[in-house]
Amino acid sequence: MPQRKRTYDSSSRRMAAEATRQSILGAARSLFLDKGYAAATMPSIAKAAGRSLDTVYATVGKKPALFRQLVESAISGGPQLVPVEDRDYVRAIRAEPDAAQKLRIYAAALSKIQARLAPLFQVLQGAASLERELEDLWRSISQRRARNMRLLAQDLAQTGRLRRDLSVAQAADIIWSMNSPEFYLLFVEHRRWSPKVFQGWLGEAWIRLLLEP
């Protein structure tokens, strides 16, 4: 019986800690998007989350670390970082035998990711010059995208449908250039495409650019 109580108490503490973390992240995201990086101070984030400043620092660290958590959550689509190989859409792409359908699956997943990530990218654009850690963050994410697109291009090549005049490296670079927040924002924000229209167009554009007829 005492063991059960300790297990219950431990679980309750973890749940409470995660609830605190999520309240801070939610408040921080709203303030960053509303006010920008510099104006969204840690005291204002603490106030919006209904937590003490000490609790905010103990839970999420300093502001660059907090922003990193927001970016990683946007990419993963949940409160915790999910390794790329464990994401549902990646598993679906690898299980799908048809190259065109692989690209449609990825376009659908990317459209959802960018709806969460692109607004944070806009904040980051204005803040990278203020915080070296943020500049390093975006560089590392860009490099990670490039590595992951190399894996996707290799997967496409293995189907035998990759265009004969494209190397795997070239195909990876084409996908990488078009899966960026900048590319998404050009269409969805600046040209007012709906995310659904962008998703459908992107998948078909990749198919035309990368695959043999």
C-alpha positions as CSV (number, residue, x, y, z in Angstrom):
1,M,0.0,0.0,0.0
2,P,2.7,2.6,0.8
3,Q,4.3,1.8,-2.6
4,R,1.1,2.6,-4.4
5,K,0.9,5.9,-2.6
6,R,4.4,6.9,-3.6
7,T,3.7,5.9,-7.3
8,Y,0.5,8.0,-7.2
9,D,2.3,11.0,-5.6
10,S,5.1,10.8,-8.2
11,S,2.6,10.6,-11.1
12,S,0.6,13.5,-9.7
13,R,3.8,15.6,-9.4
14,R,4.8,14.9,-13.0
15,M,1.3,15.8,-14.2
16,A,1.4,19.1,-12.2
17,A,4.8,19.9,-13.5
18,E,3.7,19.3,-17.1
19,A,0.6,21.4,-16.6
20,T,2.8,24.2,-15.3
21,R,5.1,23.9,-18.3
22,Q,2.2,23.9,-20.7
23,S,0.7,27.0,-19.2
24,I,4.0,28.8,-19.5
25,L,4.5,27.7,-23.1
26,G,1.0,28.7,-24.0
27,A,1.4,32.2,-22.4
28,A,4.8,32.7,-24.0
29,R,3.6,31.8,-27.5
30,S,0.7,34.2,-27.3
31,L,3.0,37.0,-26.1
32,F,5.7,36.3,-28.6
33,L,3.3,36.4,-31.5
34,D,1.5,39.5,-30.2
35,K,4.4,41.6,-29.0
36,G,7.5,40.2,-30.6
37,Y,10.5,38.6,-28.9
38,A,12.0,41.6,-27.2
39,A,8.8,43.0,-25.8
40,A,7.6,39.6,-24.5
41,T,9.6,39.8,-21.3
42,M,10.0,36.9,-18.8
43,P,8.1,38.8,-16.1
44,S,5.2,39.4,-18.5
45,I,5.2,35.7,-19.5
46,A,5.1,34.7,-15.8
47,K,2.2,37.1,-15.2
48,A,0.2,35.8,-18.2
49,A,0.8,32.2,-17.1
50,G,-0.2,33.0,-13.5
51,R,3.2,31.7,-12.2
52,S,6.0,33.2,-10.3
53,L,9.1,34.3,-12.2
54,D,11.2,31.8,-10.3
55,T,8.9,29.0,-11.4
56,V,9.1,30.1,-15.0
57,Y,12.9,30.0,-15.0
58,A,13.0,26.7,-13.1
59,T,10.6,25.1,-15.5
60,V,11.7,26.3,-18.9
61,G,15.0,28.2,-18.4
62,K,15.9,31.5,-19.9
63,K,14.1,33.1,-22.8
64,P,16.1,31.6,-25.7
65,A,15.6,28.1,-24.1
66,L,11.9,28.8,-23.8
67,F,11.6,29.9,-27.4
68,R,13.5,26.8,-28.5
69,Q,10.9,24.6,-26.7
70,L,8.1,26.5,-28.6
71,V,9.8,25.8,-31.9
72,E,10.4,22.2,-31.2
73,S,6.8,21.7,-30.0
74,A,5.6,23.3,-33.2
75,I,7.7,20.9,-35.3
76,S,6.7,17.8,-33.3
77,G,3.1,18.8,-33.0
78,G,2.8,18.0,-29.3
79,P,4.1,19.1,-25.9
80,Q,7.1,16.7,-26.1
81,L,9.9,16.5,-28.7
82,V,9.2,13.5,-30.9
83,P,12.2,12.0,-32.9
84,V,11.6,12.3,-36.6
85,E,11.6,8.6,-37.1
86,D,8.8,8.2,-34.6
87,R,6.4,10.8,-36.1
88,D,3.3,9.3,-37.6
89,Y,3.7,10.9,-41.0
90,V,7.3,9.7,-41.4
91,R,6.2,6.2,-40.7
92,A,3.4,6.6,-43.2
93,I,5.8,7.9,-45.9
94,R,8.2,5.0,-45.3
95,A,5.4,2.4,-45.4
96,E,3.8,3.9,-48.6
97,P,5.2,2.1,-51.8
98,D,4.1,4.8,-54.2
99,A,6.4,7.8,-54.7
100,A,3.7,10.3,-55.6
101,Q,1.7,9.4,-52.5
102,K,4.8,9.7,-50.3
103,L,5.1,13.3,-51.4
104,R,1.3,14.0,-50.9
105,I,1.6,12.6,-47.4
106,Y,4.5,14.8,-46.6
107,A,2.8,17.9,-48.1
108,A,-0.2,17.3,-45.9
109,A,2.0,16.9,-42.8
110,L,4.1,20.0,-43.7
111,S,1.1,22.2,-44.1
112,K,0.1,21.4,-40.5
113,I,3.6,21.9,-39.2
114,Q,4.0,25.3,-40.9
115,A,0.7,26.5,-39.6
116,R,2.3,26.2,-36.1
117,L,5.9,27.0,-37.0
118,A,5.8,29.8,-39.5
119,P,4.4,32.4,-37.1
120,L,7.2,31.6,-34.7
121,F,9.7,31.9,-37.6
122,Q,8.4,35.5,-38.2
123,V,9.2,36.3,-34.5
124,L,12.6,34.6,-34.9
125,Q,13.5,36.7,-38.0
126,G,13.3,39.8,-36.0
127,A,15.1,38.4,-32.9
128,A,18.0,36.4,-34.3
129,S,20.2,39.5,-34.3
130,L,19.4,40.1,-30.6
131,E,20.2,36.6,-29.4
132,R,23.1,34.5,-30.7
133,E,21.3,31.4,-29.3
134,L,18.3,32.0,-31.6
135,E,20.6,32.4,-34.7
136,D,22.2,29.1,-33.8
137,L,18.8,27.5,-33.2
138,W,17.5,28.4,-36.7
139,R,20.7,27.3,-38.3
140,S,20.6,23.9,-36.6
141,I,16.9,23.4,-37.6
142,S,17.7,24.3,-41.2
143,Q,20.6,21.8,-41.2
144,R,18.3,19.2,-39.6
145,R,15.7,19.7,-42.3
146,A,18.4,19.2,-45.0
147,R,19.5,15.9,-43.4
148,N,15.9,14.7,-43.2
149,M,15.2,15.7,-46.8
150,R,18.2,13.6,-47.9
151,L,16.5,10.6,-46.3
152,L,13.2,11.4,-48.0
153,A,15.0,11.8,-51.4
154,Q,16.7,8.4,-50.9
155,D,13.4,6.9,-50.1
156,L,12.0,8.3,-53.4
157,A,15.0,7.0,-55.3
158,Q,14.4,3.5,-54.0
159,T,11.0,3.5,-55.6
160,G,12.6,3.9,-59.1
161,R,10.4,7.0,-59.8
162,L,13.0,9.7,-59.1
163,R,13.8,11.7,-62.3
164,R,16.9,10.3,-64.0
165,D,18.4,13.8,-64.4
166,L,18.2,14.5,-60.7
167,S,20.7,13.2,-58.1
168,V,19.5,12.4,-54.6
169,A,21.3,15.5,-53.3
170,Q,19.5,17.7,-55.9
171,A,16.1,16.2,-55.1
172,A,16.7,16.7,-51.4
173,D,17.7,20.4,-52.0
174,I,14.5,21.0,-54.0
175,I,12.3,19.6,-51.2
176,W,14.3,21.5,-48.6
177,S,13.9,24.8,-50.3
178,M,10.1,24.3,-50.6
179,N,9.4,23.0,-47.1
180,S,10.7,26.1,-45.4
181,P,8.6,28.6,-43.3
182,E,9.6,31.3,-45.7
183,F,8.1,29.4,-48.7
184,Y,4.9,28.7,-46.8
185,L,4.5,32.4,-45.7
186,L,5.0,33.6,-49.3
187,F,1.9,31.7,-50.4
188,V,-0.3,31.6,-47.3
189,E,0.3,35.0,-45.7
190,H,1.5,37.2,-48.6
191,R,-0.6,35.7,-51.4
192,R,-3.5,34.6,-49.2
193,W,-3.7,31.0,-50.3
194,S,-5.5,28.8,-47.8
195,P,-3.4,26.1,-46.1
196,K,-5.5,23.4,-47.9
197,V,-4.9,24.9,-51.3
198,F,-1.2,25.3,-50.5
199,Q,-1.0,21.6,-49.4
200,G,-2.6,20.3,-52.6
201,W,-0.4,22.5,-54.8
202,L,2.8,21.6,-53.0
203,G,2.3,17.9,-53.2
204,E,1.6,18.1,-57.0
205,A,4.4,20.5,-57.6
206,W,6.9,18.1,-56.0
207,I,5.5,15.2,-58.0
208,R,6.0,17.2,-61.3
209,L,9.5,18.4,-60.3
210,L,10.9,15.2,-58.8
211,L,9.3,12.2,-60.4
212,E,9.4,10.5,-63.8
213,P,5.9,10.7,-65.5
